[in-house]
Amino acid sequence: MHMHVSPHEAHPIHCPEAAMALLQHMTQGVRRQVEDLHELAHSIDGDAESLIHDACVDLQVGCEKLDEALRLLKGE
């Protein structure tokens, strides 16, 4: 059985700089996944294609919120 360990359990974040670096890294990873999903959607027809595109939009909106959180943490 595979046990999922969240990043904060495996590596506690003890400083704001580490939290910001992790947030930025994770957001960049999601953006790369959105690009891959968008490409995948173009190889699929029908309702599945539409749902994948919708999910890409939702993920992008989430990334924009994370970017705003990062700006707030940086004091911008």
C-alpha positions in Angstrom: 0.0 0.0 0.0 1.3 3.5 -0.9 1.0 6.1 1.8 0.8 9.7 0.6 2.9 12.1 2.7 2.2 15.7 2.2 5.2 18.0 1.7 4.7 19.7 5.1 4.8 16.4 6.9 7.9 15.2 5.1 9.8 18.5 5.2 8.5 21.0 7.7 8.7 24.6 6.4 10.4 26.7 9.1 10.9 30.0 7.3 8.9 32.2 4.9 11.6 32.0 2.2 11.3 28.2 2.1 7.5 28.4 1.9 7.7 30.9 -0.9 10.2 28.8 -2.8 8.0 25.7 -2.5 4.9 27.6 -3.5 6.7 29.0 -6.6 8.1 25.5 -7.5 4.7 23.9 -7.2 2.9 26.5 -9.2 5.5 26.2 -12.0 4.9 22.4 -12.0 1.1 22.9 -12.3 1.6 25.2 -15.2 3.8 22.6 -17.0 1.0 20.0 -16.4 -1.6 22.4 -17.7 0.4 22.7 -21.0 0.6 18.9 -21.2 -3.1 18.5 -20.6 -3.9 21.1 -23.2 -1.9 19.2 -25.8 -3.5 16.0 -24.7 -7.0 17.5 -25.1 -6.2 18.2 -28.8 -5.7 14.5 -29.4 -9.1 13.6 -27.9 -12.5 14.3 -29.4 -15.9 15.0 -27.9 -16.9 15.6 -24.3 -13.6 14.4 -22.9 -11.8 17.1 -24.9 -14.1 19.8 -23.6 -13.7 18.6 -20.0 -10.0 18.6 -20.2 -10.0 22.1 -21.6 -12.3 23.2 -18.8 -10.0 21.6 -16.3 -7.0 23.5 -17.8 -8.9 26.8 -17.3 -9.7 25.9 -13.7 -6.0 25.0 -13.0 -4.8 28.2 -14.6 -7.2 30.2 -12.4 -5.8 28.3 -9.4 -2.3 29.2 -10.5 -3.2 32.9 -10.7 -4.5 32.7 -7.1 -1.3 31.1 -6.0 0.7 33.8 -7.8 -1.3 36.4 -5.9 -0.6 34.6 -2.6 3.1 34.6 -3.5 3.0 38.3 -4.2 1.4 38.9 -0.9 3.9 36.8 0.9 6.7 38.8 -0.8 5.1 42.0 0.3 4.4 43.2 -3.2 
